[in-house]
Every structure is written in structure tokens, then in C-alpha cells.
């Protein structure tokens, strides 16, 4: 982590979800999912936390339960980064400011991981995006299309992201790949890169096919620095099963703390 690094967190918050509509308002241990994400972001070193919403129900929930800044954006954005690009322009955030995109469906996000992702963008001078990944533990996770995988080069820069298993383990196809990683839904970039480059580009064929916005950057030859965290236990909530798992984990944690 780079000392005295200044950055803002922006959380893209879309109400409609193809797999679990309205999930950001789902109750998790007495708090909405989006409230929990905001609280995690506020516990990081971010100078401010902004929630970019497309629905008044999310806006009202965030305003009622947190002190985060809320900004209304279009319902028609195809990715979280595109939504953030609109938000930072509406708020006139300076072009050299670092923004950390924390997904609104990551209620177990570690505040320290937010700091590290901001830091890896600065420490790797050739990278224009910072992100994070964790080692794959289970074959079932590796084969789950809701768990995005990535592979990196010797400099911990992303080579590719996929919903499929990568790399394929030819000798032991039922074994989780030793060199594969789970991607964590978090990105860091400057306002300038986001607004003047990334958001102005058309979606590339791989991005459309995989449904992964970061492939747009790789398509254009941009470098993505990956911070690898072997301890992070969070994950994006994409299904009802994911939601129930998060509820159980938080309930167990609250029980332990009470004891």
C-alpha cells in the first residue's frame, strides 16, 4: 500500500439484476446489502464514498442508512465502470483522482483490500487499472460461471478473465488449477483514464461474449495490475444461494462476537 495515497470509492448500484433482481436491498442481518458495502468502503482509507444509483429505492436506502454521497445516473449503462464515468463527471471530480470501483454486491468486502487495489495501481507504473484476485480452492468454484477466473503474467498483470475454467488442467481435469485465480469485483483507475478512454470505447466482442467489462481494457492493450490476496473470503452475490450463504456467514460472525 502506497503511503498517503488519496482516492475515492464509487459504488455502482443497479437495481435490476438478471439473476437476482433488487438484490442490493436484500436484508442481511438487519442491514441492506448496499448499506453493508458502503460501510465496508467507509472503513477503508478512501477520502469519500459515492454511490452511483439508477433507482430511487436504492438512493433512499443509502441516504437513510449511511452518510455516503448519492448521485443518480442513467438506467442504460452496460457496466459498472460506465456508470461511474457518468457519476464522476456529474460531480466534477478532478481528472487525476484515483477512483476505486467497489461492486454493490460484495457485502463481505475487506476495507484493507480496497486500499491495496488503489495502491497497486500506483506501484505498477505501466498499469492503467488495478484489481484483485484470490487463489481458487475448489473444483466446484472453478467451474461456476458466476465466479470469474483470471490468469496473470510474471508481473502479476492480467492475461485474461473468463467465466470458464482457466487455465485448463489437461492431466487432471477434475482438479482446480494451481495457477488460476478468482477475480474480485473491484477496480482502481484514474478519472482521466475512465472518462477519456475506457468509457468512450465500444464494447469488444470478448466483453460481450463473457459479460466481463475488464476485457474491454485488455482488448485495447491496456495493462491491468492484479493484487493477489490469499486471505480474502468475500464474493459477489449473484444468486439466491449466494445471498443465503452471506446471511449465514454474517449471522455466524455476529453470534461469535456476542459470545
SVG drawing of the C-alpha trace seen along z (x, -y; Angstrom):
<svg xmlns="http://www.w3.org/2000/svg" viewBox="-38 -20 46 56">
<polyline fill="none" stroke="black" stroke-width="0.4" points="0.0,0.0 1.4,-3.4 1.6,-5.8 -0.7,-8.9 -2.5,-7.7 -5.6,-9.7 -8.6,-8.1 -12.3,-8.0 -14.6,-4.9 -17.5,-4.9 -20.1,-2.0 -22.1,-1.4 -25.6,-0.4 -28.0,1.0 -31.5,2.1 -32.3,4.7 -30.1,7.8 -30.7,10.6 -30.0,13.3 -31.3,11.7 -33.4,8.6 -33.4,6.0 -30.5,7.8 -28.8,4.6 -31.8,4.0 -31.9,7.6 -31.7,7.8 -28.6,9.3 -28.6,9.4 -30.7,6.3 -28.9,4.2 -29.4,3.9 -26.7,5.4 -25.8,1.9 -25.6,0.5 -23.1,3.2 -21.0,2.5 -21.0,-1.3 -19.9,-0.6 -17.0,1.6 -15.9,-1.2 -16.1,-3.8 -13.8,-1.7 -11.1,-2.0 -8.7,-4.9 -11.0,-6.5 -11.5,-10.2 -15.1,-9.9 -17.6,-7.2 -20.1,-7.8 -22.9,-5.6 -24.0,-5.9 -27.6,-4.7 -30.2,-4.1 -33.2,-3.8 -34.7,-5.9 -35.3,-2.9 -31.5,-2.4 -30.9,-6.1 -33.4,-6.4 -31.9,-3.4 -28.3,-4.7 -29.4,-8.2 -31.3,-6.8 -28.7,-4.4 -25.3,-6.0 -23.5,-9.3 -22.3,-8.4 -22.8,-10.8 -25.6,-9.6 -25.7,-10.5 -28.4,-9.5 -27.2,-8.0 -28.8,-6.6 -30.5,-3.2 -28.9,-2.3 -25.3,-1.7 -23.9,1.7 -21.2,1.9 -20.4,0.5 -17.4,-1.4 -19.6,-3.1 -22.0,-4.2 -19.1,-5.5 -17.8,-7.5 -21.1,-9.4 -21.1,-9.9 -17.6,-11.4 -18.4,-13.8 -21.6,-14.9 -19.6,-15.5 -16.7,-17.2 -14.1,-15.0 -10.6,-16.0 -9.1,-14.0 -6.0,-12.9 -8.1,-11.5 -7.9,-7.7 -11.3,-6.0 -11.8,-2.6 -14.9,-0.8 -16.3,1.4 -19.2,3.6 -22.5,3.1 -23.0,6.9 -19.8,7.5 -21.1,7.2 -18.0,9.0 -15.5,6.6 -12.4,6.1 -11.6,2.4 -7.8,3.2 -8.3,4.8 -9.8,1.6 -6.6,-0.2 -4.3,2.4 -6.1,2.2 -5.7,-1.6 -2.0,-1.1 -1.2,1.5 -2.4,-1.0 0.2,-3.4 3.0,-1.0 2.8,0.5 3.6,-2.4 2.6,-0.7 -0.9,0.3 -3.9,-1.8 -6.2,0.4 -5.7,2.1 -7.8,5.1 -7.6,8.1 -7.8,11.9 -7.6,14.8 -6.4,18.4 -9.0,21.0 -9.7,23.6 -12.5,25.8 -13.2,27.5 -16.9,26.6 -15.9,22.9 -13.6,23.1 -16.4,24.4 -19.0,22.0 -19.7,19.3 -20.7,16.8 -17.1,17.0 -14.9,15.1 -11.5,16.5 -8.2,14.8 -4.6,15.7 -1.7,13.3 1.9,13.0 5.1,12.9 4.5,9.2 1.0,10.0 -0.7,8.3 -3.8,9.8 -3.6,12.0 -7.2,12.9 -10.5,13.1 -13.2,15.8 -16.3,17.4 -14.8,20.6 -12.0,22.6 -8.7,21.1 -6.1,22.4 -7.3,25.9 -5.5,28.6 -5.0,31.2 -3.6,34.0 -6.1,33.7 -9.3,32.1 -11.2,32.6 -8.6,30.7 -8.8,26.9 -6.0,25.2 -2.9,24.4 -2.2,21.2 -5.8,20.0 -7.3,17.2 -10.7,16.0 -11.3,12.4 -12.6,10.0 -15.1,7.4 -13.0,4.3 -11.1,1.9 -8.9,-1.2 -8.3,-3.8 -7.9,-7.5 -10.9,-9.6 -8.9,-10.6 -8.5,-7.0 -12.0,-6.1 -13.7,-9.0 -11.4,-9.8 -10.6,-6.2 -12.5,-3.3 -16.0,-4.7 -15.6,-6.1 -14.8,-2.8 -17.3,-0.4 -17.8,2.9 -15.5,5.5 -16.6,9.0 -15.0,10.8 -16.6,8.4 -20.0,9.1 -19.5,12.8 -18.1,13.3 -20.1,10.4 -17.0,9.0 -16.2,5.3 -12.5,5.7 -12.0,7.5 -12.6,4.2 -9.3,2.9 -7.3,6.0 -8.8,5.8 -7.2,2.4 -3.8,3.5 -4.2,1.8 -2.3,3.3 -4.3,4.4 -2.3,4.9 -3.6,7.6 -3.2,7.6 -3.3,11.2 -4.8,11.7 -4.7,15.2 -6.8,14.4 -9.9,12.7 -13.1,14.7 -15.6,12.4 -17.5,13.0 -20.1,11.3 -23.7,12.2 -25.2,13.3 -27.8,15.9 -30.2,16.7 -27.8,19.4 -25.0,16.8 -27.3,14.5 -28.2,17.3 -24.5,18.1 -23.7,14.5 -26.5,14.3 -25.3,17.4 -21.7,16.2 -22.7,12.9 -25.1,14.5 -22.3,16.8 -19.9,13.9 -22.5,11.9 -23.0,14.9 -19.3,15.3 -18.9,11.6 -21.8,11.8 -20.1,14.7"/>
</svg>
